[in-house]
């Protein structure tokens, strides 16, 4: 995440459990930014609506767990281990969204790189 910080807003019934940060991506190219979205709720998913996405491509790295005290961690819903980290990390491809919404799973933090 870069040095330039964007102002973000949130609203909704359970928004108190959601943390959102947005920064200009370190490449400093206009229109490229990174969002960090953290869902602290252990039961409810959150919907992150970003009207500015339009037709931008993005990469989503979602790190989650079933149990905050457990020993399992998932990257984009695939179990993450010491042996498969590089493989899973490098397999994340650019995507576009049909709607300008991203689902943030319970007990997860998500890096969203927008290009």
GIUR-V540996 format. One record per backbone hydrogen bond with DSSP energy under -1.0 kcal/mol. CO is the residue of the C=O (numbers start at 1). NH is the residue of the N-H. Records with the same first field share a line. If there is no record, write none. Layout:
CO=NH ; NH
This chain:
4=24
12=15
14=17
15=18
17=40
19=38
21=36
22=6
23=34
25=28
29=32
32=25
33=114
34=23
35=112
36=21
37=110
38=19
39=108
41=107
46=104
48=102
50=53
53=56
57=115
58=95
59=113
61=111
62=76
63=109
64=74
67=70
73=80
74=64
75=78
78=75
84=88
85=89
86=90
89=92
95=58
99=101
100=50
102=48
104=46
108=39
109=63
110=37
111=61
112=35
113=59
114=33
